[in-house]
Amino acid sequence: MSKTKAGTHRPLPTTTAQTLASRLRYLREQAGLTQEQVAGSADVSVQMVRRLEAGTANPTLGTLHAVTTALDIAWTDLFLEIK
């Protein structure tokens, strides 16, 4: 295995990214927040929030922590099944 950053950084599997995206969008809408509000509270770009909700971002745990803190939820809530 390569020891470069590119060699150790792995993208999320497509199904995981889409599940995460759907869950994030659902939780944001349940909180009554806009993408802009979440981005501002999380100190990330609106583009990042849009990419997260589209399933095209490969977020770090730090980014997920910031976004879930802005939503006032635990980051583990992103991985719970939508009921």
N, C-alpha and C positions, 0 to 999 in steps of 0.2 A: 504494500500500500504506500502511496506517495505521502510524504510528510508535508506537502504544501497545503495551504489553506484550501485550494480547489480540490485537492485529493481527499480531504477530511470532511468537507461540508457536503451534506447530502440533502437534496430537495425532499419535501414531503411527498409521499405517494399521492397520486391524483385523487383517489377516493377519500383519503384523509384530509387533503386540502379542501375538497368540496364540502365535506362534512363540517369542518372547522368554519368555513366561509358561511354556510347556512346557519350554523349555530350562532356565530358572531352577529350576523345581520338580525336574526330573531331576537337575541338578547338586547341589542341596541334599540330595536323597535319597541320591545316590551318596556324598556326604560324611558321611552318617549324622547330619545335624543337623536339629533342629526349626526351625519358623518363628520361634519365640521365641528360640532360640539365635542364629540369623542376625540377627534384629532387634537383640538386645543387643550383639552384636559390631560390627554396622554402625552402631549408634547411630541407628537409625530405629525407627519404631513397628512393632509386630507387624501392625497394620492395613495399613501400607505393604507389608510383605512379602506379606501375603495378597492385596492388590490387584495387586501385581506378578505373583504366581503365577496370578491370575485373568485377567490381561490387561486390567484396568480402570484401571491407573495409567498416568500419562504421566510417567515418571521423568526427572529431570535426569541429566546425565552424572555429576554428583557423587554422586547416590544410587546409580546403577549401580556406580560405583567403590567406594563404601562396602560395598555388598552383595557384590560379587565379591571384595573384599579379605577380607571375613568368610568367604567360601567358599574362600579361598586359591587363586583362579584369576585369570587375566587377564580383563578385561572383554570382550575380543574373543572369548573362549571362548563367550560367550552367543550369538554369531552363527554358530557352527560347526554343521554339520548333526549331528543325533543319529544315531549309528550303532548 
